[in-house]
Amino acid sequence: MPTYKLKYFNAKGFGEVSRILFALAGQEYTDERFTQETWPAEKPKIHLGQMPVLEVDGAAYGQSSAIARFLARRFNFYGSGDIQALEVDQVLGIIQDIINVLIKAFYEKDEARKAQFMAENKDEKLPQYFGMFEKLLEKNKSTGFFVGSSITLADVTVFDICDKVQAMVDFDKYPLVKKCRDNVASNPKVKQWLDTRPVTEN
């Protein structure tokens, strides 16, 4: 059996999707966490000098999206066949668009421009993207899943982004996204992880 180690900060951030996939699969792994204090000393030894890092049988691999896709494929959460994989990927594309606008606002140094970006995200960008999610979920017969009738990487990633933007989104306006979020949270293996995972600020 392969061995897995996930290295990331003591935060949800870009590591939580992979942790949820491990939980869904019931797969044991080492959840190695670094703090802001321990990270500088560890950074020179880390693959590509950034995290998250996934080690599979001791070999290290980087990039959060690549890691999550690998785990989803390995644990059969990437749909069945190339069309369903395409359906998963289009959701991941929207997620990346959301991350891009959030990062743009977060790293803006000018306070006036930062406020402008944050207002645009809340009033325009996020409603646009969450409207796309609603359309895709409706297209899939309003099952509360993006692909077929079971959890895939698409659902897990949307669940994760919902957690990150919950203060900026009125989920009552997006009932199918809310249903998807509930489907992931109520999965017994995911629920166990959510109930027992370390409490972090973000």
Residue frames as a rotation matrix with the C-alpha (Angstrom) as fourth column:
MET 1
0.574 0.819 0.000 0.00
0.819 -0.574 0.000 0.00
0.000 0.000 -1.000 0.00
PRO 2
-0.105 -0.621 0.777 1.32
0.508 -0.705 -0.495 3.47
0.855 0.343 0.389 -0.85
THR 3
-0.061 0.028 -0.998 2.10
0.950 -0.305 -0.067 5.90
-0.306 -0.952 -0.008 1.94
TYR 4
0.223 0.257 0.940 1.04
0.609 -0.790 0.072 9.55
0.761 0.557 -0.333 1.86
LYS 5
-0.234 -0.230 -0.945 2.19
0.866 -0.492 -0.095 12.68
-0.443 -0.840 0.314 3.66
LEU 6
0.422 0.395 0.816 0.61
0.684 -0.730 -0.001 16.10
0.595 0.558 -0.578 3.15
LYS 7
-0.422 -0.629 -0.652 2.71
0.877 -0.465 -0.120 19.07
-0.227 -0.623 0.748 4.21
TYR 8
0.016 0.449 0.893 1.02
0.506 -0.774 0.381 22.43
0.863 0.446 -0.239 4.70
PHE 9
-0.731 -0.208 0.650 0.51
-0.339 -0.716 -0.610 25.24
0.592 -0.667 0.453 7.18
ASN 10
-0.780 0.516 -0.354 -1.66
0.596 0.442 -0.670 24.82
-0.189 -0.733 -0.653 10.25
ALA 11
-0.476 0.656 -0.585 -4.58
-0.549 -0.742 -0.385 26.29
-0.687 0.138 0.714 8.30
LYS 12
0.392 0.661 0.640 -7.24
0.258 0.588 -0.766 25.21
-0.883 0.466 0.060 5.84
GLY 13
-0.062 -0.549 -0.834 -6.02
-0.566 -0.668 0.482 27.41
-0.822 0.502 -0.269 3.00
PHE 14
0.156 0.019 -0.988 -4.89
-0.971 0.187 -0.150 25.52
0.182 0.982 0.047 -0.09
GLY 15
-0.835 -0.535 -0.129 -4.53
-0.498 0.834 -0.237 22.22
0.234 -0.134 -0.963 1.76
GLU 16
-0.489 0.659 0.571 -8.04
-0.588 0.234 -0.774 21.54
-0.644 -0.714 0.273 2.94
VAL 17
0.416 0.631 -0.654 -9.47
-0.909 0.292 -0.296 20.14
0.004 0.718 0.696 -0.30
SER 18
-0.184 -0.574 -0.798 -6.83
-0.498 0.754 -0.427 17.41
0.847 0.319 -0.425 -0.24
ARG 19
-0.918 -0.121 0.379 -7.48
-0.397 0.335 -0.855 16.69
-0.023 -0.934 -0.355 3.43
ILE 20
-0.023 0.986 0.168 -11.20
-0.801 0.082 -0.592 16.29
-0.598 -0.148 0.788 2.71
LEU 21
0.371 0.098 -0.923 -10.40
-0.797 0.544 -0.262 13.92
0.477 0.833 0.280 -0.17
PHE 22
-0.708 -0.645 -0.287 -8.29
-0.352 0.675 -0.648 11.81
0.612 -0.358 -0.705 2.17
ALA 23
-0.695 0.521 0.496 -11.20
-0.521 0.111 -0.846 11.75
-0.496 -0.847 0.194 4.62
LEU 24
0.287 0.856 -0.429 -13.69
-0.927 0.135 -0.351 10.78
-0.243 0.498 0.832 1.91
ALA 25
0.174 -0.314 -0.933 -11.45
-0.616 0.704 -0.352 7.95
0.768 0.636 -0.071 0.77
GLY 26
0.962 0.119 0.244 -10.87
-0.271 0.498 0.824 6.72
-0.024 -0.859 0.512 4.32
GLN 27
0.566 -0.817 -0.112 -7.19
0.399 0.390 -0.830 6.83
0.722 0.425 0.546 3.45
GLU 28
0.730 -0.413 -0.544 -4.59
0.521 -0.179 0.835 7.14
-0.442 -0.893 0.085 6.21
TYR 29
0.371 -0.677 0.636 -1.95
0.525 -0.412 -0.745 9.81
0.766 0.610 0.203 5.70
THR 30
-0.217 -0.508 -0.833 0.40
0.950 -0.306 -0.061 12.01
-0.223 -0.805 0.550 7.68
ASP 31
0.670 0.501 0.547 -1.00
0.572 -0.819 0.049 15.52
0.473 0.280 -0.836 8.08
GLU 32
-0.164 -0.852 -0.497 2.21
0.980 -0.197 0.015 17.48
-0.111 -0.484 0.868 8.71
ARG 33
0.752 0.554 0.357 1.55
0.568 -0.820 0.076 21.11
0.335 0.146 -0.931 9.64
PHE 34
-0.426 -0.904 -0.019 3.88
0.847 -0.392 -0.360 24.06
0.318 -0.170 0.933 9.88
THR 35
0.545 0.518 -0.659 3.41
0.709 -0.705 0.032 27.34
-0.448 -0.485 -0.751 11.72
GLN 36
0.905 -0.221 0.364 4.58
0.056 -0.786 -0.616 30.76
0.422 0.578 -0.699 10.58
GLU 37
0.618 -0.697 0.364 7.35
-0.720 -0.315 0.619 30.40
-0.317 -0.645 -0.696 13.17
THR 38
0.179 -0.555 0.812 8.61
-0.002 0.825 0.565 27.00
-0.984 -0.103 0.147 11.99
TRP 39
0.873 0.305 0.381 8.16
0.333 0.197 -0.922 27.62
-0.356 0.932 0.070 8.25
PRO 40
0.750 -0.600 -0.279 11.29
-0.661 -0.662 -0.354 29.78
0.027 0.450 -0.893 7.57
ALA 41
-0.169 -0.857 0.487 13.61
-0.790 0.413 0.453 27.04
-0.589 -0.308 -0.747 8.80
GLU 42
-0.001 0.252 0.968 11.75
0.198 0.949 -0.247 24.38
-0.980 0.191 -0.051 6.83
LYS 43
0.742 0.468 -0.480 11.31
-0.306 -0.401 -0.864 26.28
-0.596 0.788 -0.154 3.55
PRO 44
-0.008 -0.798 -0.603 14.78
-0.984 -0.102 0.148 25.52
-0.179 0.594 -0.784 2.11
LYS 45
-0.821 -0.321 0.472 14.11
-0.317 0.944 0.092 21.80
-0.475 -0.074 -0.877 2.57
ILE 46
0.034 0.963 0.268 10.62
-0.026 0.269 -0.963 21.86
-0.999 0.026 0.034 1.01
HIS 47
-0.346 -0.065 0.936 9.97
0.838 0.428 0.340 20.67
-0.422 0.902 -0.093 -2.55
LEU 48
-0.040 0.221 0.974 9.87
0.802 -0.574 0.164 23.74
0.596 0.788 -0.154 -4.85
GLY 49
-0.895 -0.442 -0.056 10.12
0.377 -0.686 -0.622 25.93
0.237 -0.578 0.781 -1.75
GLN 50
-0.593 0.761 0.265 6.36
-0.774 -0.629 0.076 26.22
0.224 -0.160 0.961 -1.31
MET 51
-0.904 0.369 0.215 3.40
0.217 0.830 -0.514 24.33
-0.368 -0.419 -0.830 0.07
PRO 52
0.612 0.151 0.777 1.32
-0.586 0.746 0.316 22.29
-0.532 -0.648 0.545 -0.02
VAL 53
-0.417 -0.708 -0.569 3.50
-0.880 0.472 0.057 19.30
0.228 0.525 -0.820 -0.78
LEU 54
0.767 0.585 0.262 2.27
-0.622 0.779 0.079 15.75
-0.158 -0.224 0.962 -1.19
GLU 55
-0.469 -0.883 -0.021 4.70
-0.875 0.461 0.144 12.91
-0.118 0.086 -0.989 -0.62
VAL 56
0.763 0.632 -0.134 3.74
-0.646 0.747 -0.158 9.58
0.000 0.207 0.978 -2.17
ASP 57
0.877 -0.474 -0.081 6.02
0.479 0.875 0.074 6.77
0.036 -0.104 0.994 -1.03
GLY 58
0.237 -0.826 -0.511 8.58
0.646 -0.259 0.718 9.42
-0.725 -0.501 0.473 -0.13
ALA 59
-0.595 -0.401 0.697 8.54
0.799 -0.393 0.456 11.23
0.090 0.828 0.554 -3.49
ALA 60
-0.366 0.393 -0.844 7.48
0.410 -0.746 -0.525 14.89
-0.835 -0.538 0.112 -3.26
TYR 61
-0.439 0.338 0.832 5.04
0.832 -0.198 0.519 16.74
0.340 0.920 -0.195 -5.52
GLY 62
-0.807 0.059 -0.588 3.82
0.280 -0.838 -0.468 20.33
-0.521 -0.542 0.660 -5.42
GLN 63
-0.865 0.502 -0.021 0.96
-0.387 -0.639 0.664 22.62
0.320 0.583 0.747 -6.50
SER 64
-0.658 0.628 0.415 -2.36
-0.394 0.182 -0.901 22.38
-0.642 -0.756 0.127 -4.66
SER 65
0.290 0.835 -0.467 -4.52
-0.878 0.038 -0.477 21.89
-0.381 0.549 0.744 -7.76
ALA 66
-0.107 -0.411 -0.905 -2.27
-0.726 0.655 -0.212 19.14
0.680 0.634 -0.368 -9.11
ILE 67
-0.952 -0.260 0.162 -2.30
-0.292 0.607 -0.739 17.38
0.094 -0.751 -0.654 -5.73
ALA 68
-0.334 0.908 0.253 -6.08
-0.548 0.031 -0.836 17.56
-0.767 -0.418 0.488 -5.42
ARG 69
0.357 0.446 -0.821 -6.61
-0.933 0.212 -0.291 16.30
0.044 0.870 0.492 -8.96
PHE 70
-0.505 -0.631 -0.590 -4.22
-0.560 0.759 -0.332 13.41
0.657 0.163 -0.736 -8.38
LEU 71
-0.925 0.164 0.342 -5.96
-0.233 0.465 -0.854 12.37
-0.299 -0.870 -0.392 -5.18
ALA 72
-0.007 0.992 -0.125 -9.39
-0.743 -0.088 -0.663 12.68
-0.669 0.088 0.738 -6.77
ARG 73
0.215 0.020 -0.976 -8.35
-0.863 0.472 -0.180 10.45
0.457 0.881 0.118 -9.65
ARG 74
-0.733 -0.603 -0.315 -6.63
-0.387 0.750 -0.536 7.93
0.560 -0.271 -0.783 -7.41
PHE 75
-0.906 0.390 0.163 -9.59
-0.020 0.345 -0.938 7.72
-0.422 -0.853 -0.305 -5.01
ASN 76
-0.674 0.631 0.383 -12.26
0.700 0.382 0.603 7.80
0.234 0.675 -0.699 -7.76
PHE 77
0.088 0.687 -0.721 -13.72
0.649 -0.589 -0.481 11.25
-0.755 -0.426 -0.498 -7.11
TYR 78
-0.666 -0.380 -0.642 -13.18
-0.222 -0.720 0.657 12.56
-0.712 0.581 0.395 -10.64
GLY 79
0.252 0.844 -0.474 -16.31
-0.845 -0.047 -0.532 11.23
-0.471 0.535 0.702 -12.30
SER 80
0.090 -0.114 0.989 -16.59
0.235 0.968 0.090 8.33
-0.968 0.224 0.114 -14.70
GLY 81
0.275 -0.051 0.960 -15.02
0.949 0.175 -0.263 8.86
-0.154 0.983 0.096 -18.12
ASP 82
-0.669 -0.723 0.172 -13.65
0.743 -0.652 0.151 11.88
0.003 0.229 0.974 -19.90
ILE 83
-0.179 0.673 0.718 -16.93
0.298 -0.658 0.691 13.79
0.938 0.338 -0.083 -20.20
GLN 84
0.808 0.469 -0.357 -17.56
0.454 -0.108 0.884 13.69
0.376 -0.877 -0.300 -16.46
ALA 85
0.001 -0.888 -0.460 -13.92
0.942 -0.154 0.298 14.65
-0.335 -0.434 0.836 -15.87
LEU 86
-0.644 -0.149 0.751 -14.54
0.546 -0.777 0.314 17.63
0.537 0.611 0.582 -18.16
GLU 87
0.398 0.871 0.286 -17.59
0.265 -0.408 0.874 18.54
0.878 -0.272 -0.394 -16.06
VAL 88
0.615 -0.300 -0.729 -15.42
0.768 0.017 0.641 18.45
-0.180 -0.954 0.241 -12.94
ASP 89
-0.398 -0.914 0.079 -12.74
0.903 -0.376 0.207 20.56
-0.159 0.154 0.975 -14.60
GLN 90
-0.237 0.339 0.911 -15.14
0.438 -0.799 0.411 23.30
0.867 0.496 0.041 -15.66
VAL 91
0.857 0.494 -0.144 -16.14
0.320 -0.293 0.901 23.75
0.403 -0.818 -0.410 -12.01
LEU 92
0.321 -0.827 -0.462 -12.48
0.839 0.022 0.544 23.88
-0.440 -0.562 0.701 -11.01
GLY 93
-0.447 -0.450 0.773 -11.98
0.800 -0.588 0.120 26.58
0.401 0.672 0.623 -13.64
ILE 94
0.398 0.671 0.625 -14.66
0.187 -0.727 0.661 28.74
0.898 -0.146 -0.415 -12.04
ILE 95
0.843 -0.154 -0.516 -13.07
0.531 0.079 0.844 28.13
-0.089 -0.985 0.148 -8.64
GLN 96
-0.179 -0.983 0.032 -9.74
0.964 -0.169 0.204 29.38
-0.195 0.067 0.979 -9.99
ASP 97
-0.223 0.187 0.957 -11.45
0.465 -0.842 0.273 32.52
0.857 0.506 0.100 -11.31
ILE 98
0.825 0.561 0.062 -12.85
0.176 -0.361 0.916 33.13
0.536 -0.745 -0.397 -7.82
ILE 99
0.520 -0.710 -0.475 -9.46
0.780 0.168 0.603 32.60
-0.349 -0.684 0.641 -6.19
ASN 100
-0.342 -0.692 0.636 -7.90
0.892 -0.452 -0.012 35.05
0.296 0.563 0.772 -8.64
VAL 101
0.104 0.429 0.897 -10.28
0.144 -0.899 0.413 37.90
0.984 0.086 -0.155 -7.77
LEU 102
0.946 0.198 -0.255 -9.97
0.261 -0.003 0.965 37.17
0.190 -0.980 -0.055 -4.03
ILE 103
0.208 -0.956 -0.207 -6.17
0.936 0.132 0.327 37.25
-0.285 -0.262 0.922 -4.23
LYS 104
-0.238 -0.245 0.940 -6.25
0.665 -0.746 -0.025 40.48
0.707 0.619 0.341 -6.25
ALA 105
0.588 0.540 0.603 -8.19
-0.086 -0.699 0.710 42.18
0.804 -0.469 -0.365 -3.45
PHE 106
0.896 -0.209 -0.391 -6.17
0.442 0.356 0.823 40.58
-0.033 -0.911 0.412 -0.65
TYR 107
0.061 -0.997 -0.040 -2.77
0.956 0.047 0.289 41.70
-0.287 -0.056 0.956 -1.95
GLU 108
0.306 0.091 0.948 -3.79
0.555 -0.826 -0.100 45.20
0.774 0.556 -0.304 -3.04
LYS 109
-0.511 -0.637 -0.577 -1.73
0.847 -0.258 -0.465 47.71
0.147 -0.726 0.671 -1.03
ASP 110
-0.889 0.237 0.392 -3.79
-0.190 -0.970 0.154 50.82
0.417 0.062 0.907 -1.75
GLU 111
-0.837 0.548 -0.008 -6.61
0.232 0.342 -0.911 50.80
-0.496 -0.764 -0.413 0.79
ALA 112
-0.188 0.797 -0.574 -9.06
-0.663 -0.534 -0.524 52.63
-0.724 0.282 0.629 -1.49
ARG 113
-0.258 0.030 -0.966 -8.47
-0.883 0.397 0.248 50.21
0.391 0.917 -0.076 -4.35
LYS 114
-0.977 -0.094 -0.190 -8.65
-0.006 0.909 -0.417 47.26
0.212 -0.406 -0.889 -1.94
ALA 115
-0.566 0.823 -0.042 -12.05
-0.072 -0.100 -0.992 48.44
-0.821 -0.559 0.116 -0.73
GLN 116
-0.038 0.519 -0.854 -13.17
-0.941 -0.306 -0.145 48.87
-0.336 0.798 0.500 -4.33
PHE 117
-0.590 -0.265 -0.763 -12.05
-0.589 0.787 0.182 45.36
0.552 0.557 -0.620 -5.28
MET 118
-0.975 0.221 -0.008 -13.73
0.157 0.666 -0.729 43.83
-0.155 -0.712 -0.685 -2.24
ALA 119
-0.274 0.919 -0.284 -16.99
-0.410 -0.379 -0.830 45.63
-0.870 -0.110 0.480 -3.01
GLU 120
-0.101 0.172 -0.980 -16.83
-0.991 0.072 0.115 44.47
0.090 0.982 0.163 -6.64
ASN 121
-0.876 -0.272 -0.399 -16.21
-0.255 0.962 -0.096 40.91
0.410 0.017 -0.912 -5.50
LYS 122
-0.814 0.579 0.039 -19.17
0.182 0.319 -0.930 40.92
-0.551 -0.750 -0.365 -3.13
ASP 123
-0.066 0.876 -0.478 -21.61
-0.331 -0.471 -0.818 42.75
-0.941 0.104 0.321 -5.38
GLU 124
0.417 0.197 -0.887 -20.59
-0.888 -0.119 -0.444 41.57
-0.193 0.973 0.125 -8.85
LYS 125
-0.365 -0.706 -0.607 -17.93
-0.841 0.530 -0.110 38.88
0.399 0.470 -0.787 -9.16
LEU 126
-0.931 -0.028 0.364 -19.13
-0.235 0.810 -0.537 36.35
-0.280 -0.586 -0.761 -6.58
PRO 127
0.048 0.994 0.094 -22.80
-0.382 0.106 -0.918 36.59
-0.923 0.008 0.385 -7.63
GLN 128
0.293 -0.010 -0.956 -21.65
-0.956 0.022 -0.293 36.00
0.024 1.000 -0.003 -11.22
TYR 129
-0.617 -0.659 -0.429 -19.63
-0.646 0.736 -0.202 32.91
0.449 0.153 -0.880 -10.34
PHE 130
-0.819 0.373 0.437 -22.17
-0.152 0.594 -0.790 31.47
-0.554 -0.713 -0.430 -7.90
GLY 131
0.242 0.879 -0.410 -24.82
-0.720 -0.121 -0.684 31.98
-0.651 0.460 0.604 -10.56
MET 132
-0.092 -0.382 -0.919 -22.70
-0.890 0.446 -0.096 29.76
0.447 0.809 -0.381 -12.82
PHE 133
-0.953 -0.257 0.160 -22.62
-0.303 0.801 -0.517 27.11
0.004 -0.541 -0.841 -10.10
GLU 134
-0.281 0.933 0.224 -26.42
-0.395 0.100 -0.913 27.23
-0.875 -0.345 0.341 -9.84
LYS 135
0.345 0.406 -0.846 -26.78
-0.927 0.005 -0.375 26.74
-0.148 0.914 0.378 -13.59
LEU 136
-0.459 -0.606 -0.649 -24.43
-0.684 0.708 -0.177 23.75
0.567 0.363 -0.740 -13.61
LEU 137
-0.926 0.161 0.342 -26.18
-0.178 0.613 -0.770 22.15
-0.334 -0.774 -0.539 -10.64
GLU 138
0.040 0.989 -0.141 -29.57
-0.599 -0.089 -0.796 22.71
-0.800 0.116 0.589 -12.26
LYS 139
0.099 -0.101 -0.990 -28.26
-0.962 0.243 -0.121 21.14
0.253 0.965 -0.073 -15.46
ASN 140
-0.793 -0.425 -0.435 -27.38
-0.295 0.894 -0.336 18.04
0.532 -0.138 -0.835 -13.42
LYS 141
-0.118 0.899 -0.421 -31.05
0.251 0.437 0.864 17.60
0.961 -0.003 -0.277 -12.45
SER 142
0.139 0.175 0.975 -30.68
-0.699 -0.680 0.221 19.58
0.702 -0.712 0.028 -9.20
THR 143
0.504 -0.015 -0.863 -29.23
0.343 0.921 0.184 16.56
0.793 -0.389 0.470 -7.40
GLY 144
0.944 -0.275 0.184 -27.00
-0.303 -0.498 0.812 18.78
-0.132 -0.823 -0.553 -5.31
PHE 145
0.167 -0.918 0.361 -23.97
0.375 0.398 0.837 17.30
-0.912 -0.004 0.410 -7.04
PHE 146
0.056 -0.211 -0.976 -22.16
-0.699 -0.706 0.113 18.76
-0.713 0.675 -0.187 -10.03
VAL 147
-0.444 -0.300 -0.844 -21.50
-0.829 0.495 0.261 15.42
0.339 0.816 -0.468 -11.70
GLY 148
-0.518 0.283 -0.807 -23.74
0.128 0.959 0.254 12.36
0.846 0.028 -0.533 -11.56
SER 149
0.551 0.810 0.200 -25.30
-0.200 -0.105 0.974 11.57
0.810 -0.577 0.105 -8.20
SER 150
0.722 -0.375 -0.582 -22.30
0.692 0.412 0.593 11.35
0.017 -0.831 0.556 -5.88
ILE 151
0.778 -0.440 -0.448 -19.48
-0.126 -0.809 0.575 13.50
-0.615 -0.391 -0.685 -4.54
THR 152
0.562 -0.707 0.430 -16.64
0.756 0.228 -0.614 14.46
0.336 0.670 0.662 -6.83
LEU 153
-0.456 -0.833 -0.312 -13.73
0.882 -0.470 -0.035 16.85
-0.118 -0.291 0.949 -6.59
ALA 154
-0.511 0.335 0.792 -16.05
0.268 -0.813 0.517 19.55
0.817 0.477 0.326 -7.97
ASP 155
0.578 0.815 -0.040 -18.35
0.244 -0.126 0.962 19.32
0.779 -0.565 -0.272 -4.95
VAL 156
0.405 -0.510 -0.759 -15.48
0.911 0.148 0.386 19.23
-0.084 -0.848 0.524 -2.46
THR 157
-0.642 -0.732 0.229 -13.82
0.757 -0.652 0.039 22.27
0.121 0.198 0.973 -4.01
VAL 158
-0.208 0.659 0.723 -17.06
0.070 -0.727 0.683 24.27
0.976 0.193 0.104 -4.05
PHE 159
0.716 0.404 -0.569 -17.64
0.544 0.189 0.818 23.27
0.438 -0.895 -0.084 -0.42
ASP 160
-0.040 -0.851 -0.524 -14.20
0.981 -0.133 0.141 24.61
-0.190 -0.509 0.840 0.41
ILE 161
-0.765 -0.242 0.596 -14.64
0.435 -0.877 0.202 27.92
0.474 0.414 0.777 -1.45
CYS 162
0.287 0.927 0.241 -18.02
0.245 -0.314 0.917 28.41
0.926 -0.204 -0.318 0.25
ASP 163
0.544 -0.171 -0.821 -16.23
0.839 0.111 0.533 28.23
0.000 -0.979 0.204 3.58
LYS 164
-0.489 -0.868 -0.086 -13.76
0.858 -0.497 0.132 30.87
-0.157 -0.009 0.988 2.44
VAL 165
-0.879 0.154 0.451 -16.35
0.093 -0.873 0.479 33.37
0.467 0.463 0.753 1.15
GLN 166
-0.294 0.865 -0.406 -19.26
0.891 0.402 0.211 32.70
0.346 -0.300 -0.889 3.51
ALA 167
-0.274 0.162 -0.948 -19.13
0.617 -0.727 -0.302 36.24
-0.738 -0.668 0.099 4.92
MET 168
-0.757 -0.128 -0.641 -19.56
-0.317 -0.786 0.530 37.64
-0.572 0.605 0.554 1.40
VAL 169
-0.826 0.429 -0.366 -22.28
-0.219 0.355 0.909 35.41
0.520 0.831 -0.199 -0.03
ASP 170
-0.274 0.837 0.474 -25.98
-0.860 0.008 -0.510 35.05
-0.430 -0.547 0.718 0.79
PHE 171
-0.969 -0.239 0.057 -26.40
-0.196 0.891 0.409 31.33
-0.149 0.385 -0.911 0.21
ASP 172
-0.231 0.957 0.173 -30.18
0.228 0.226 -0.947 31.59
-0.946 -0.180 -0.270 0.37
LYS 173
0.300 0.280 -0.912 -29.91
-0.728 -0.551 -0.409 33.08
-0.617 0.786 0.038 -3.12
TYR 174
-0.237 -0.483 -0.843 -28.18
-0.876 0.482 -0.030 29.92
0.421 0.731 -0.537 -4.34
PRO 175
0.448 0.545 0.709 -30.27
-0.848 0.511 0.143 26.99
-0.284 -0.665 0.691 -3.05
LEU 176
0.948 -0.112 -0.298 -28.56
-0.040 0.887 -0.460 24.37
0.316 0.448 0.837 -5.20
VAL 177
-0.057 -0.991 0.124 -25.11
-0.246 -0.107 -0.963 25.49
0.968 -0.086 -0.237 -4.07
LYS 178
-0.156 0.093 0.983 -26.42
-0.981 -0.132 -0.143 25.32
0.117 -0.987 0.112 -0.52
LYS 179
0.843 0.510 0.172 -27.70
-0.520 0.854 0.012 21.79
-0.141 -0.100 0.985 -1.19
CYS 180
0.581 -0.721 -0.377 -24.31
0.048 0.493 -0.869 20.79
0.812 0.487 0.321 -2.61
ARG 181
-0.302 -0.699 0.649 -22.57
-0.616 -0.376 -0.692 22.24
0.727 -0.609 -0.317 0.42
ASP 182
0.191 0.483 0.855 -24.91
-0.961 0.268 0.063 20.31
-0.199 -0.833 0.516 2.72
ASN 183
0.927 0.145 -0.347 -24.36
-0.263 0.909 -0.324 17.09
0.268 0.392 0.880 0.74
VAL 184
0.088 -0.975 -0.206 -20.62
-0.036 0.204 -0.978 17.30
0.995 0.093 -0.017 1.32
ALA 185
-0.429 -0.285 0.857 -20.89
-0.769 -0.382 -0.512 18.33
0.474 -0.879 -0.056 4.98
SER 186
0.352 0.698 0.623 -23.34
-0.912 0.406 0.059 15.52
-0.212 -0.589 0.780 5.79
ASN 187
0.436 -0.307 -0.846 -21.24
-0.318 0.827 -0.464 12.78
0.842 0.471 0.263 4.27
PRO 188
0.989 0.063 -0.131 -20.32
0.098 0.377 0.921 10.62
0.108 -0.924 0.367 7.31
LYS 189
0.303 -0.950 -0.072 -16.59
0.953 0.304 -0.005 10.55
0.026 -0.067 0.997 6.55
VAL 190
-0.262 -0.349 0.900 -16.45
0.398 -0.888 -0.228 14.26
0.879 0.299 0.371 5.83
LYS 191
0.629 0.593 0.502 -18.52
-0.227 -0.478 0.849 15.05
0.743 -0.648 -0.166 8.90
GLN 192
0.821 -0.385 -0.422 -16.11
0.570 0.505 0.648 13.08
-0.036 -0.773 0.634 11.07
TRP 193
-0.197 -0.933 0.301 -13.22
0.928 -0.277 -0.251 15.09
0.318 0.230 0.920 9.66
LEU 194
-0.092 0.225 0.970 -15.01
0.084 -0.969 0.232 18.41
0.992 0.103 0.071 10.11
ASP 195
0.848 0.519 0.109 -15.85
-0.093 -0.056 0.994 17.50
0.522 -0.853 0.000 13.71
THR 196
0.813 -0.550 -0.190 -12.30
0.481 0.451 0.752 16.49
-0.328 -0.703 0.631 14.62
ARG 197
0.309 -0.748 0.587 -9.96
0.726 -0.214 -0.654 18.59
0.615 0.628 0.477 12.47
PRO 198
-0.478 -0.568 -0.669 -7.70
0.862 -0.449 -0.235 21.12
-0.167 -0.689 0.705 14.20
VAL 199
0.694 0.701 -0.164 -9.34
0.678 -0.713 -0.177 24.46
-0.241 0.012 -0.970 14.86
THR 200
-0.481 -0.866 0.139 -7.53
0.850 -0.421 0.317 27.17
-0.216 0.271 0.938 12.90
GLU 201
-0.339 0.308 -0.889 -8.10
0.049 -0.938 -0.344 30.85
-0.940 -0.160 0.303 12.17
ASN 202
0.229 0.405 -0.885 -8.40
-0.863 -0.337 -0.377 30.25
-0.451 0.850 0.273 8.43
